[in-house]
Amino acid sequence: MSNFDHLELDGHALRLFLAVLEEGSVTAAAERLGVTQSAVSHNLTKLRRIMRDPLFTKSGRGIVATAHAQSLAEQARFLLDQMQAFASGADFNPADARLSLTIAANDLQRDLLLPSLFESLERQLADIRMTVVPSLLPGPALLRENRCDLLISPRPPEGVDIVQKRLLTDHYMVFFDPEMRAAPANADDYMSTRHITVRYGNNRTLEFDDMLENQGIDRNIVLRVPNFTAIAEFLRGSQMIATLPSLLQQHALRDFARVPLPLDTLAVNTIDLPIYMCWHQRYQHDPSHRWLRSQLEDVVAAKLRTPSNRPLSQQTG
């Protein structure tokens, strides 16, 4: 019989177990939790003794969960949720708090908001460990399975247990290198110019590109890149143009000029680009999570005060 019993378990052990299971790697789990690989390995050994099961076995360069470990995952998430609910009435004092959190966001939201958010958290908290992961096309499992504490995305996942709040609404504008060309003079000039755009690795395209395609409008797209961050080096020194969210001028495309779309006869100038923050309902009333969400909203408010060609709008509901 094992010398360990159920009282040896705690929330840290359960979180570690789920991190290893979801990452499929001790190294990745250690990075996600902000601890050393040896600490993860040590605690896994302890868990194996408590559970009387190997829990994970080697598979290629990674590890895979045993059938027993897979069956325990849902129970572990439930127990963590219950612990979270139990502690949700506790007071939260940022000056004494040590937070470890994971935020999912793609490159536009990541570069626009998260550096300022981290700076704010680092200034106010006793200790902060933050991991940023790509959200891709997010599904509800990202939040349900605690793969992240907060999701920032223009496409929030659906689910009765997923809470969302619109942070702001952006719009599309035309970017170009002002040292190489002038802005498109009219719709014909715009349509005939060589374009660069984004097509993500999962073959997802921008809403703007989808709308033009649905209207049967074929632009002269000569280059597609997998994310917004890649645009700048291709656009610099080129006569190409890119139709992208205006907020990119605050980071990735800060060195480029931008103008409104010269397509007044089309509905494309009215496309809204919302950005949401999303979380699981387990965190709805958690004091530390409420505080985190308020800090993100403060960061957004500061970004909205940045001058632009057209006012952005912040949402309150």
Stockholm file with secondary structure:
# STOCKHOLM 1.0

chainA/1-317         MSNFDHLELDGHALRLFLAVLEEGSVTAAAERLGVTQSAVSHNLTKLRRIMRDPLFTKSGRGIVATAHAQSLAEQARFLLDQMQAFASGADFNPADARLSLTIAANDLQRDLLLPSLFESLERQLADIRMTVVPSLLPGPALLRENRCDLLISPRPPEGVDIVQKRLLTDHYMVFFDPEMRAAPANADDYMSTRHITVRYGNNRTLEFDDMLENQGIDRNIVLRVPNFTAIAEFLRGSQMIATLPSLLQQHALRDFARVPLPLDTLAVNTIDLPIYMCWHQRYQHDPSHRWLRSQLEDVVAAKLRTPSNRPLSQQTG
#=GR chainA/1-317 SS CCSCCGGGCCHHHHHHHHHHHHHSCHHHHHHHHTSCHHHHHHHHHHHHHHHTSCCEEEETTEEEECHHHHHHHHHHHHHHHHHHHHHTTSCCCGGGCEEEEEEEECHHHHHHHHHHHHHHHHHHSSEEEEEEECCSSCCTHHHHTTSCSEEEESSCCCCTTEEEEEEEEECEEEEECTTTCCCCCSHHHHHHSEEEEEBCTTSCBCHHHHHHHHTTCCCEEEEEESSGGGHHHHHTTSSCBEEEEGGGGGTTTTTSEEECCSCTTSGGGGCCEEEEEEEEGGGTTCHHHHHHHHHHHHHHHHHHTSCCSSCCEECCC
#=GC SS_cons         CCSCCGGGCCHHHHHHHHHHHHHSCHHHHHHHHTSCHHHHHHHHHHHHHHHTSCCEEEETTEEEECHHHHHHHHHHHHHHHHHHHHHTTSCCCGGGCEEEEEEEECHHHHHHHHHHHHHHHHHHSSEEEEEEECCSSCCTHHHHTTSCSEEEESSCCCCTTEEEEEEEEECEEEEECTTTCCCCCSHHHHHHSEEEEEBCTTSCBCHHHHHHHHTTCCCEEEEEESSGGGHHHHHTTSSCBEEEEGGGGGTTTTTSEEECCSCTTSGGGGCCEEEEEEEEGGGTTCHHHHHHHHHHHHHHHHHHTSCCSSCCEECCC
//
